[in-house]
Amino acid sequence: MTPLEFETRIVEWARQQPDVKALILGGSRAQGSTVDKMADWDFHLITTHPQKYFRTSWLTQIATLWCANSELTPRGVIKVSAVFEDGLEADFVPLKYWQMKLVYWGMQHPEWASLMPSRLRRGILESRSFLVGSGYRVLIGGQEWESRLAVLKIHWQGNQISAMEFDRHVSAFWQKAVWVVKKIVRPEPRSAIHWLHKLLVDHVYTLLAEEARLAGRAARPEARKAEKWLDARRLAQTEIETSLDQRVLARALLSQMTLFEEVCRSVADSRNFALPDYSAVAGWLRQELTKLLSEP
């Protein structure tokens, strides 16, 4: 099954569902022939009955299904992810029809953003995050939805992290870094690697994305497409090697700490955030890691 045949099957299936009012493809697959052959398909499935699609059994109507998963995302929506024959992968986010009409109506009025309910503003910013920059195609919905999505051209202030969120990421990084050092020293290298990567994704990349947005680049969560929105210096700094070797793990954590400190200062200066003083814990961490690296 070719990618075109696969996409056609999805569209044909959606057209047969009376409750589906629009099917919008976002991400790299929306860009047509220039797409990476390994790219998946990312859909907003706009329906009057989204709960019908919260499970995975309906996916077998599209093509031979290898595996599927339905989960609540950090954004508070259900995402249904499926792998079909030949490794073709698609993500579907079922969204309520009337709510998405409201989202695109509200998107016309950024001047009212401060007056909007938080859930509406969040829906607007997340819809824009999904579609702006990556492109989109309206596969079902016609001119009605083409007109709605035209409001994506209207400028909105990005979804910046708050001072409270900044403090939480900073404190969590240093607390978990202590945990990683102990895992390295014991040694529990597999657990250390696990927590090193969680530190990088959960905290370092969150602030790297904020730094990139402040510089006018279209950053994405979970380090997605990071190669496109990190600058050359940050790309080099995130080339952090890990292995089961204690010294390699120690150097990796030291590199993460230096990177995190730099990004924290950058974001704090740009946003006028107070930067908490974690020099004591940072000093202890460096002392323990240096001792480990100096051992024969």
Phi and psi restraints in degrees (value plus and minus 20) as a CYANA .aco file:
   2 THR   PHI     -98.9   -58.9
   2 THR   PSI     141.6   181.6
   3 PRO   PHI     -75.8   -35.8
   3 PRO   PSI     -58.9   -18.9
   4 LEU   PHI     -85.0   -45.0
   4 LEU   PSI     -62.1   -22.1
   5 GLU   PHI     -83.5   -43.5
   5 GLU   PSI     -59.9   -19.9
   6 PHE   PHI     -83.3   -43.3
   6 PHE   PSI     -68.6   -28.6
   7 GLU   PHI     -82.0   -42.0
   7 GLU   PSI     -59.6   -19.6
   8 THR   PHI     -82.0   -42.0
   8 THR   PSI     -60.6   -20.6
   9 ARG   PHI     -80.0   -40.0
   9 ARG   PSI     -61.8   -21.8
  10 ILE   PHI     -84.1   -44.1
  10 ILE   PSI     -64.0   -24.0
  11 VAL   PHI     -83.9   -43.9
  11 VAL   PSI     -64.1   -24.1
  12 GLU   PHI     -83.3   -43.3
  12 GLU   PSI     -60.4   -20.4
  13 TRP   PHI     -81.5   -41.5
  13 TRP   PSI     -66.6   -26.6
  14 ALA   PHI     -83.2   -43.2
  14 ALA   PSI     -56.7   -16.7
  15 ARG   PHI     -83.6   -43.6
  15 ARG   PSI     -44.6    -4.6
  16 GLN   PHI    -105.0   -65.0
  16 GLN   PSI     -23.9    16.1
  17 GLN   PHI    -118.0   -78.0
  17 GLN   PSI      90.0   130.0
  18 PRO   PHI     -79.5   -39.5
  18 PRO   PSI     -45.9    -5.9
  19 ASP   PHI    -103.5   -63.5
  19 ASP   PSI     -33.2     6.8
  20 VAL   PHI    -102.5   -62.5
  20 VAL   PSI      96.2   136.2
  21 LYS   PHI    -118.2   -78.2
  21 LYS   PSI     -44.2    -4.2
  22 ALA   PHI    -177.9  -137.9
  22 ALA   PSI     127.0   167.0
  23 LEU   PHI    -151.0  -111.0
  23 LEU   PSI      95.5   135.5
  24 ILE   PHI    -137.6   -97.6
  24 ILE   PSI     104.9   144.9
  25 LEU   PHI    -117.5   -77.5
  25 LEU   PSI     106.2   146.2
  26 GLY   PHI    -140.2  -100.2
  26 GLY   PSI    -199.1  -159.1
  27 GLY   PHI      60.1   100.1
  27 GLY   PSI    -186.7  -146.7
  28 SER   PHI     -86.4   -46.4
  28 SER   PSI     -49.0    -9.0
  29 ARG   PHI     -86.1   -46.1
  29 ARG   PSI     -39.0     1.0
  30 ALA   PHI     -96.3   -56.3
  30 ALA   PSI     -30.0    10.0
  31 GLN   PHI    -108.8   -68.8
  31 GLN   PSI     -22.2    17.8
  32 GLY   PHI      66.1   106.1
  32 GLY   PSI    -156.9  -116.9
  33 SER   PHI     -90.1   -50.1
  33 SER   PSI     -36.9     3.1
  34 THR   PHI    -103.4   -63.4
  34 THR   PSI     -16.4    23.6
  35 VAL   PHI     -91.4   -51.4
  35 VAL   PSI     128.0   168.0
  36 ASP   PHI     -84.8   -44.8
  36 ASP   PSI     112.7   152.7
  37 LYS   PHI     -85.2   -45.2
  37 LYS   PSI     -38.2     1.8
  38 MET   PHI    -109.4   -69.4
  38 MET   PSI     -21.6    18.4
  39 ALA   PHI     -87.8   -47.8
  39 ALA   PSI     128.5   168.5
  40 ASP   PHI    -114.8   -74.8
  40 ASP   PSI    -199.0  -159.0
  41 TRP   PHI    -128.4   -88.4
  41 TRP   PSI     112.4   152.4
  42 ASP   PHI    -138.3   -98.3
  42 ASP   PSI      96.2   136.2
  43 PHE   PHI    -138.8   -98.8
  43 PHE   PSI     120.1   160.1
  44 HIS   PHI    -116.0   -76.0
  44 HIS   PSI      97.3   137.3
  45 LEU   PHI    -121.8   -81.8
  45 LEU   PSI      82.2   122.2
  46 ILE   PHI    -116.9   -76.9
  46 ILE   PSI      98.7   138.7
  47 THR   PHI    -165.2  -125.2
  47 THR   PSI     137.0   177.0
  48 THR   PHI     -99.3   -59.3
  48 THR   PSI     -33.9     6.1
  49 HIS   PHI    -155.2  -115.2
  49 HIS   PSI      50.2    90.2
  50 PRO   PHI     -80.6   -40.6
  50 PRO   PSI     -49.3    -9.3
  51 GLN   PHI     -81.5   -41.5
  51 GLN   PSI     -41.7    -1.7
  52 LYS   PHI     -81.3   -41.3
  52 LYS   PSI     -44.1    -4.1
  53 TYR   PHI    -130.8   -90.8
  53 TYR   PSI      -7.5    32.5
  54 PHE   PHI     -94.9   -54.9
  54 PHE   PSI     -42.8    -2.8
  55 ARG   PHI    -116.4   -76.4
  55 ARG   PSI    -192.4  -152.4
  56 THR   PHI    -135.5   -95.5
  56 THR   PSI     -24.2    15.8
  57 SER   PHI     -83.3   -43.3
  57 SER   PSI     -50.4   -10.4
  58 TRP   PHI     -87.5   -47.5
  58 TRP   PSI     -39.0     1.0
  59 LEU   PHI     -84.8   -44.8
  59 LEU   PSI     -44.7    -4.7
  60 THR   PHI     -86.9   -46.9
  60 THR   PSI     -35.6     4.4
  61 GLN   PHI     -93.5   -53.5
  61 GLN   PSI     -35.6     4.4
  62 ILE   PHI    -110.1   -70.1
  62 ILE   PSI     -71.8   -31.8
  63 ALA   PHI    -185.4  -145.4
  63 ALA   PSI     156.3   196.3
  64 THR   PHI     -81.8   -41.8
  64 THR   PSI     101.8   141.8
  65 LEU   PHI    -118.7   -78.7
  65 LEU   PSI     106.9   146.9
  66 TRP   PHI    -107.5   -67.5
  66 TRP   PSI     -67.6   -27.6
  67 CYS   PHI    -182.5  -142.5
  67 CYS   PSI     139.7   179.7
  68 ALA   PHI    -175.4  -135.4
  68 ALA   PSI     137.1   177.1
  69 ASN   PHI    -167.5  -127.5
  69 ASN   PSI     120.2   160.2
  70 SER   PHI    -140.9  -100.9
  70 SER   PSI     108.9   148.9
  71 GLU   PHI    -167.4  -127.4
  71 GLU   PSI     135.4   175.4
  72 LEU   PHI    -105.1   -65.1
  72 LEU   PSI     101.7   141.7
  73 THR   PHI    -102.9   -62.9
  73 THR   PSI     144.5   184.5
  74 PRO   PHI     -78.8   -38.8
  74 PRO   PSI     -39.9     0.1
  75 ARG   PHI    -100.6   -60.6
  75 ARG   PSI     -24.8    15.2
  76 GLY   PHI      66.9   106.9
  76 GLY   PSI      -3.6    36.4
  77 VAL   PHI    -139.7   -99.7
  77 VAL   PSI     137.9   177.9
  78 ILE   PHI    -102.5   -62.5
  78 ILE   PSI     111.7   151.7
  79 LYS   PHI    -140.3  -100.3
  79 LYS   PSI     107.4   147.4
  80 VAL   PHI    -126.2   -86.2
  80 VAL   PSI      96.8   136.8
  81 SER   PHI    -131.8   -91.8
  81 SER   PSI     114.5   154.5
  82 ALA   PHI    -156.9  -116.9
  82 ALA   PSI     125.1   165.1
  83 VAL   PHI    -136.9   -96.9
  83 VAL   PSI      98.4   138.4
  84 PHE   PHI    -119.4   -79.4
  84 PHE   PSI     159.0   199.0
  85 GLU   PHI     -73.5   -33.5
  85 GLU   PSI     129.6   169.6
  86 ASP   PHI      49.0    89.0
  86 ASP   PSI      -6.3    33.7
  87 GLY   PHI      55.6    95.6
  87 GLY   PSI      -3.4    36.6
  88 LEU   PHI     -95.1   -55.1
  88 LEU   PSI     106.8   146.8
  89 GLU   PHI    -138.7   -98.7
  89 GLU   PSI     119.0   159.0
  90 ALA   PHI    -161.7  -121.7
  90 ALA   PSI     121.4   161.4
  91 ASP   PHI    -132.7   -92.7
  91 ASP   PSI     114.8   154.8
  92 PHE   PHI    -143.2  -103.2
  92 PHE   PSI     109.6   149.6
  93 VAL   PHI    -132.7   -92.7
  93 VAL   PSI      84.1   124.1
  94 PRO   PHI     -94.1   -54.1
  94 PRO   PSI     106.3   146.3
  95 LEU   PHI    -148.6  -108.6
  95 LEU   PSI     123.4   163.4
  96 LYS   PHI     -93.5   -53.5
  96 LYS   PSI     111.5   151.5
  97 TYR   PHI     -73.7   -33.7
  97 TYR   PSI     -73.8   -33.8
  98 TRP   PHI     -87.6   -47.6
  98 TRP   PSI     -52.4   -12.4
  99 GLN   PHI     -87.9   -47.9
  99 GLN   PSI     -58.7   -18.7
 100 MET   PHI     -93.1   -53.1
 100 MET   PSI     -51.5   -11.5
 101 LYS   PHI     -80.5   -40.5
 101 LYS   PSI     -62.2   -22.2
 102 LEU   PHI     -85.9   -45.9
 102 LEU   PSI     -60.9   -20.9
 103 VAL   PHI     -77.7   -37.7
 103 VAL   PSI     -68.1   -28.1
 104 TYR   PHI     -94.0   -54.0
 104 TYR   PSI     -47.5    -7.5
 105 TRP   PHI     -86.8   -46.8
 105 TRP   PSI     -67.1   -27.1
 106 GLY   PHI     -82.9   -42.9
 106 GLY   PSI     -49.4    -9.4
 107 MET   PHI     -84.3   -44.3
 107 MET   PSI     -39.4     0.6
 108 GLN   PHI     -92.1   -52.1
 108 GLN   PSI     -34.0     6.0
 109 HIS   PHI    -148.1  -108.1
 109 HIS   PSI      47.4    87.4
 110 PRO   PHI     -81.8   -41.8
 110 PRO   PSI     -43.5    -3.5
 111 GLU   PHI     -87.2   -47.2
 111 GLU   PSI     -36.8     3.2
 112 TRP   PHI    -119.0   -79.0
 112 TRP   PSI     -13.0    27.0
 113 ALA   PHI     -74.9   -34.9
 113 ALA   PSI     -62.3   -22.3
 114 SER   PHI     -88.1   -48.1
 114 SER   PSI     -38.0     2.0
 115 LEU   PHI    -115.0   -75.0
 115 LEU   PSI     -30.0    10.0
 116 MET   PHI     -97.8   -57.8
 116 MET   PSI     127.6   167.6
 117 PRO   PHI     -77.2   -37.2
 117 PRO   PSI     127.3   167.3
 118 SER   PHI     -79.7   -39.7
 118 SER   PSI     -55.6   -15.6
 119 ARG   PHI     -87.5   -47.5
 119 ARG   PSI     -56.6   -16.6
 120 LEU   PHI     -88.0   -48.0
 120 LEU   PSI     -66.1   -26.1
 121 ARG   PHI     -81.2   -41.2
 121 ARG   PSI     -61.1   -21.1
 122 ARG   PHI     -82.3   -42.3
 122 ARG   PSI     -63.3   -23.3
 123 GLY   PHI     -81.6   -41.6
 123 GLY   PSI     -59.0   -19.0
 124 ILE   PHI     -83.8   -43.8
 124 ILE   PSI     -69.8   -29.8
 125 LEU   PHI     -85.6   -45.6
 125 LEU   PSI     -57.1   -17.1
 126 GLU   PHI     -93.4   -53.4
 126 GLU   PSI     -55.5   -15.5
 127 SER   PHI     -84.7   -44.7
 127 SER   PSI     -60.6   -20.6
 128 ARG   PHI     -87.1   -47.1
 128 ARG   PSI     -59.4   -19.4
 129 SER   PHI     -80.7   -40.7
 129 SER   PSI     -56.5   -16.5
 130 PHE   PHI     -91.5   -51.5
 130 PHE   PSI     -56.2   -16.2
 131 LEU   PHI    -128.6   -88.6
 131 LEU   PSI     -55.6   -15.6
 132 VAL   PHI     -92.2   -52.2
 132 VAL   PSI     111.2   151.2
 133 GLY   PHI      74.7   114.7
 133 GLY   PSI     -60.0   -20.0
 134 SER   PHI    -110.6   -70.6
 134 SER   PSI     -37.7     2.3
 135 GLY   PHI      68.8   108.8
 135 GLY   PSI     148.4   188.4
 136 TYR   PHI    -177.6  -137.6
 136 TYR   PSI     140.2   180.2
 137 ARG   PHI    -156.2  -116.2
 137 ARG   PSI     113.0   153.0
 138 VAL   PHI    -106.7   -66.7
 138 VAL   PSI      87.3   127.3
 139 LEU   PHI    -108.1   -68.1
 139 LEU   PSI     -51.4   -11.4
 140 ILE   PHI    -158.5  -118.5
 140 ILE   PSI     117.7   157.7
 141 GLY   PHI     111.9   151.9
 141 GLY   PSI     -42.9    -2.9
 142 GLY   PHI      42.5    82.5
 142 GLY   PSI    -174.2  -134.2
 143 GLN   PHI     -84.0   -44.0
 143 GLN   PSI     -50.8   -10.8
 144 GLU   PHI     -75.4   -35.4
 144 GLU   PSI     -66.1   -26.1
 145 TRP   PHI    -105.5   -65.5
 145 TRP   PSI     -47.3    -7.3
 146 GLU   PHI     -78.6   -38.6
 146 GLU   PSI     -62.5   -22.5
 147 SER   PHI     -85.9   -45.9
 147 SER   PSI     -60.6   -20.6
 148 ARG   PHI     -82.7   -42.7
 148 ARG   PSI     -65.8   -25.8
 149 LEU   PHI     -93.2   -53.2
 149 LEU   PSI     -32.8     7.2
 150 ALA   PHI     -81.5   -41.5
 150 ALA   PSI     -42.8    -2.8
 151 VAL   PHI     -91.3   -51.3
 151 VAL   PSI     -27.7    12.3
 152 LEU   PHI     -81.8   -41.8
 152 LEU   PSI     -39.4     0.6
 153 LYS   PHI     -94.4   -54.4
 153 LYS   PSI     -36.4     3.6
 154 ILE   PHI     -94.9   -54.9
 154 ILE   PSI     113.3   153.3
 155 HIS   PHI     -92.0   -52.0
 155 HIS   PSI     116.1   156.1
 156 TRP   PHI    -149.0  -109.0
 156 TRP   PSI     125.5   165.5
 157 GLN   PHI     -85.5   -45.5
 157 GLN   PSI     111.9   151.9
 158 GLY   PHI     -83.4   -43.4
 158 GLY   PSI     145.9   185.9
 159 ASN   PHI    -103.4   -63.4
 159 ASN   PSI      63.3   103.3
 160 GLN   PHI     -98.8   -58.8
 160 GLN   PSI     130.8   170.8
 161 ILE   PHI     -93.4   -53.4
 161 ILE   PSI     131.7   171.7
 162 SER   PHI    -106.8   -66.8
 162 SER   PSI     148.0   188.0
 163 ALA   PHI     -81.0   -41.0
 163 ALA   PSI     -56.5   -16.5
 164 MET   PHI     -86.2   -46.2
 164 MET   PSI     -62.2   -22.2
 165 GLU   PHI     -84.9   -44.9
 165 GLU   PSI     -60.3   -20.3
 166 PHE   PHI     -78.8   -38.8
 166 PHE   PSI     -68.5   -28.5
 167 ASP   PHI     -80.0   -40.0
 167 ASP   PSI     -58.9   -18.9
 168 ARG   PHI     -84.8   -44.8
 168 ARG   PSI     -63.9   -23.9
 169 HIS   PHI     -85.3   -45.3
 169 HIS   PSI     -59.3   -19.3
 170 VAL   PHI     -85.9   -45.9
 170 VAL   PSI     -68.9   -28.9
 171 SER   PHI     -85.8   -45.8
 171 SER   PSI     -59.6   -19.6
 172 ALA   PHI     -85.3   -45.3
 172 ALA   PSI     -59.0   -19.0
 173 PHE   PHI     -78.1   -38.1
 173 PHE   PSI     -70.7   -30.7
 174 TRP   PHI     -89.8   -49.8
 174 TRP   PSI     -55.9   -15.9
 175 GLN   PHI     -84.3   -44.3
 175 GLN   PSI     -64.5   -24.5
 176 LYS   PHI     -93.6   -53.6
 176 LYS   PSI     -47.3    -7.3
 177 ALA   PHI     -82.8   -42.8
 177 ALA   PSI     -57.3   -17.3
 178 VAL   PHI     -80.8   -40.8
 178 VAL   PSI     -62.3   -22.3
 179 TRP   PHI     -80.7   -40.7
 179 TRP   PSI     -61.7   -21.7
 180 VAL   PHI     -84.4   -44.4
 180 VAL   PSI     -64.6   -24.6
 181 VAL   PHI     -76.3   -36.3
 181 VAL   PSI     -64.9   -24.9
 182 LYS   PHI     -83.9   -43.9
 182 LYS   PSI     -57.3   -17.3
 183 LYS   PHI     -86.3   -46.3
 183 LYS   PSI     -56.2   -16.2
 184 ILE   PHI     -88.5   -48.5
 184 ILE   PSI     -65.1   -25.1
 185 VAL   PHI     -89.9   -49.9
 185 VAL   PSI     -53.3   -13.3
 186 ARG   PHI     -76.3   -36.3
 186 ARG   PSI     -67.6   -27.6
 187 PRO   PHI    -117.6   -77.6
 187 PRO   PSI     125.1   165.1
 188 GLU   PHI    -149.1  -109.1
 188 GLU   PSI      52.4    92.4
 189 PRO   PHI     -83.7   -43.7
 189 PRO   PSI     -53.8   -13.8
 190 ARG   PHI     -88.9   -48.9
 190 ARG   PSI     -60.9   -20.9
 191 SER   PHI     -85.9   -45.9
 191 SER   PSI     -58.4   -18.4
 192 ALA   PHI     -80.9   -40.9
 192 ALA   PSI     -64.2   -24.2
 193 ILE   PHI     -82.1   -42.1
 193 ILE   PSI     -63.0   -23.0
 194 HIS   PHI     -76.3   -36.3
 194 HIS   PSI     -68.7   -28.7
 195 TRP   PHI     -94.4   -54.4
 195 TRP   PSI     -49.4    -9.4
 196 LEU   PHI     -80.8   -40.8
 196 LEU   PSI     -64.4   -24.4
 197 HIS   PHI     -90.1   -50.1
 197 HIS   PSI     -54.6   -14.6
 198 LYS   PHI     -85.4   -45.4
 198 LYS   PSI     -60.9   -20.9
 199 LEU   PHI     -77.9   -37.9
 199 LEU   PSI     -65.3   -25.3
 200 LEU   PHI     -84.4   -44.4
 200 LEU   PSI     -67.5   -27.5
 201 VAL   PHI     -97.4   -57.4
 201 VAL   PSI     -65.5   -25.5
 202 ASP   PHI     -93.8   -53.8
 202 ASP   PSI     -52.7   -12.7
 203 HIS   PHI    -141.6  -101.6
 203 HIS   PSI     -70.3   -30.3
 204 VAL   PHI     -83.6   -43.6
 204 VAL   PSI     -70.0   -30.0
 205 TYR   PHI     -89.3   -49.3
 205 TYR   PSI     -47.0    -7.0
 206 THR   PHI     -82.7   -42.7
 206 THR   PSI     -64.1   -24.1
 207 LEU   PHI     -97.1   -57.1
 207 LEU   PSI     -50.7   -10.7
 208 LEU   PHI     -82.6   -42.6
 208 LEU   PSI     -59.3   -19.3
 209 ALA   PHI     -86.0   -46.0
 209 ALA   PSI     -59.9   -19.9
 210 GLU   PHI     -83.9   -43.9
 210 GLU   PSI     -62.7   -22.7
 211 GLU   PHI     -80.7   -40.7
 211 GLU   PSI     -63.1   -23.1
 212 ALA   PHI     -85.6   -45.6
 212 ALA   PSI     -61.8   -21.8
 213 ARG   PHI     -82.3   -42.3
 213 ARG   PSI     -60.4   -20.4
 214 LEU   PHI     -84.1   -44.1
 214 LEU   PSI     -45.0    -5.0
 215 ALA   PHI    -110.6   -70.6
 215 ALA   PSI     -16.3    23.7
 216 GLY   PHI      69.4   109.4
 216 GLY   PSI      -6.2    33.8
 217 ARG   PHI    -120.8   -80.8
 217 ARG   PSI     128.9   168.9
 218 ALA   PHI    -105.5   -65.5
 218 ALA   PSI      64.9   104.9
 219 ALA   PHI     -99.3   -59.3
 219 ALA   PSI     133.8   173.8
 220 ARG   PHI    -145.7  -105.7
 220 ARG   PSI     133.9   173.9
 221 PRO   PHI     -91.2   -51.2
 221 PRO   PSI     144.8   184.8
 222 GLU   PHI      39.1    79.1
 222 GLU   PSI       7.8    47.8
 223 ALA   PHI      44.2    84.2
 223 ALA   PSI      -1.3    38.7
 224 ARG   PHI     -87.8   -47.8
 224 ARG   PSI     112.0   152.0
 225 LYS   PHI      36.3    76.3
 225 LYS   PSI       9.1    49.1
 226 ALA   PHI     -79.1   -39.1
 226 ALA   PSI     -49.2    -9.2
 227 GLU   PHI     -81.9   -41.9
 227 GLU   PSI     -38.9     1.1
 228 LYS   PHI    -115.4   -75.4
 228 LYS   PSI     -42.1    -2.1
 229 TRP   PHI    -136.5   -96.5
 229 TRP   PSI     -28.0    12.0
 230 LEU   PHI    -101.6   -61.6
 230 LEU   PSI     121.0   161.0
 231 ASP   PHI     -98.1   -58.1
 231 ASP   PSI     154.5   194.5
 232 ALA   PHI     -79.4   -39.4
 232 ALA   PSI     -59.6   -19.6
 233 ARG   PHI     -86.2   -46.2
 233 ARG   PSI     -65.6   -25.6
 234 ARG   PHI     -89.1   -49.1
 234 ARG   PSI     -52.2   -12.2
 235 LEU   PHI     -80.1   -40.1
 235 LEU   PSI     -64.6   -24.6
 236 ALA   PHI     -85.0   -45.0
 236 ALA   PSI     -60.6   -20.6
 237 GLN   PHI     -90.8   -50.8
 237 GLN   PSI     -43.7    -3.7
 238 THR   PHI    -111.5   -71.5
 238 THR   PSI     -15.4    24.6
 239 GLU   PHI    -102.3   -62.3
 239 GLU   PSI      53.9    93.9
 240 ILE   PHI    -123.8   -83.8
 240 ILE   PSI      99.1   139.1
 241 GLU   PHI    -105.8   -65.8
 241 GLU   PSI     118.1   158.1
 242 THR   PHI    -149.6  -109.6
 242 THR   PSI     135.6   175.6
 243 SER   PHI    -182.0  -142.0
 243 SER   PSI    -195.2  -155.2
 244 LEU   PHI    -101.3   -61.3
 244 LEU   PSI     -23.7    16.3
 245 ASP   PHI     -94.7   -54.7
 245 ASP   PSI     112.0   152.0
 246 GLN   PHI     -77.8   -37.8
 246 GLN   PSI     -64.7   -24.7
 247 ARG   PHI     -85.9   -45.9
 247 ARG   PSI     -59.2   -19.2
 248 VAL   PHI     -82.5   -42.5
 248 VAL   PSI     -62.6   -22.6
 249 LEU   PHI     -84.4   -44.4
 249 LEU   PSI     -60.9   -20.9
 250 ALA   PHI     -82.5   -42.5
 250 ALA   PSI     -65.2   -25.2
 251 ARG   PHI     -84.3   -44.3
 251 ARG   PSI     -56.0   -16.0
 252 ALA   PHI     -83.8   -43.8
 252 ALA   PSI     -64.0   -24.0
 253 LEU   PHI     -87.1   -47.1
 253 LEU   PSI     -60.5   -20.5
 254 LEU   PHI     -79.1   -39.1
 254 LEU   PSI     -61.5   -21.5
 255 SER   PHI     -84.6   -44.6
 255 SER   PSI     -62.6   -22.6
 256 GLN   PHI     -82.4   -42.4
 256 GLN   PSI     -60.5   -20.5
 257 MET   PHI     -82.2   -42.2
 257 MET   PSI     -65.8   -25.8
 258 THR   PHI     -82.3   -42.3
 258 THR   PSI     -65.2   -25.2
 259 LEU   PHI     -80.8   -40.8
 259 LEU   PSI     -66.3   -26.3
 260 PHE   PHI     -82.4   -42.4
 260 PHE   PSI     -62.3   -22.3
 261 GLU   PHI     -80.9   -40.9
 261 GLU   PSI     -62.7   -22.7
 262 GLU   PHI     -83.9   -43.9
 262 GLU   PSI     -65.2   -25.2
 263 VAL   PHI     -87.6   -47.6
 263 VAL   PSI     -58.8   -18.8
 264 CYS   PHI     -79.0   -39.0
 264 CYS   PSI     -65.6   -25.6
 265 ARG   PHI     -83.7   -43.7
 265 ARG   PSI     -60.9   -20.9
 266 SER   PHI     -81.5   -41.5
 266 SER   PSI     -68.9   -28.9
 267 VAL   PHI     -87.8   -47.8
 267 VAL   PSI     -63.5   -23.5
 268 ALA   PHI     -80.5   -40.5
 268 ALA   PSI     -62.1   -22.1
 269 ASP   PHI     -85.6   -45.6
 269 ASP   PSI     -62.0   -22.0
 270 SER   PHI     -89.7   -49.7
 270 SER   PSI     -54.4   -14.4
 271 ARG   PHI    -121.6   -81.6
 271 ARG   PSI     -19.0    21.0
 272 ASN   PHI      39.1    79.1
 272 ASN   PSI      17.9    57.9
 273 PHE   PHI    -105.6   -65.6
 273 PHE   PSI     126.2   166.2
 274 ALA   PHI     -94.2   -54.2
 274 ALA   PSI     111.9   151.9
 275 LEU   PHI    -117.3   -77.3
 275 LEU   PSI      93.1   133.1
 276 PRO   PHI     -79.9   -39.9
 276 PRO   PSI     130.7   170.7
 277 ASP   PHI    -111.2   -71.2
 277 ASP   PSI      85.0   125.0
 278 TYR   PHI    -133.6   -93.6
 278 TYR   PSI       7.4    47.4
 279 SER   PHI     -84.7   -44.7
 279 SER   PSI     -51.0   -11.0
 280 ALA   PHI     -86.1   -46.1
 280 ALA   PSI     -68.6   -28.6
 281 VAL   PHI     -89.7   -49.7
 281 VAL   PSI     -56.9   -16.9
 282 ALA   PHI     -83.0   -43.0
 282 ALA   PSI     -59.7   -19.7
 283 GLY   PHI     -84.5   -44.5
 283 GLY   PSI     -63.3   -23.3
 284 TRP   PHI     -82.6   -42.6
 284 TRP   PSI     -63.0   -23.0
 285 LEU   PHI     -80.5   -40.5
 285 LEU   PSI     -65.9   -25.9
 286 ARG   PHI     -85.2   -45.2
 286 ARG   PSI     -56.2   -16.2
 287 GLN   PHI     -83.6   -43.6
 287 GLN   PSI     -66.5   -26.5
 288 GLU   PHI     -86.5   -46.5
 288 GLU   PSI     -60.3   -20.3
 289 LEU   PHI     -90.8   -50.8
 289 LEU   PSI     -56.7   -16.7
 290 THR   PHI     -85.0   -45.0
 290 THR   PSI     -60.3   -20.3
 291 LYS   PHI     -81.5   -41.5
 291 LYS   PSI     -61.9   -21.9
 292 LEU   PHI     -82.8   -42.8
 292 LEU   PSI     -60.5   -20.5
 293 LEU   PHI     -92.8   -52.8
 293 LEU   PSI     -44.1    -4.1
 294 SER   PHI    -108.9   -68.9
 294 SER   PSI     -28.7    11.3
 295 GLU   PHI     -87.9   -47.9
 295 GLU   PSI     122.7   162.7
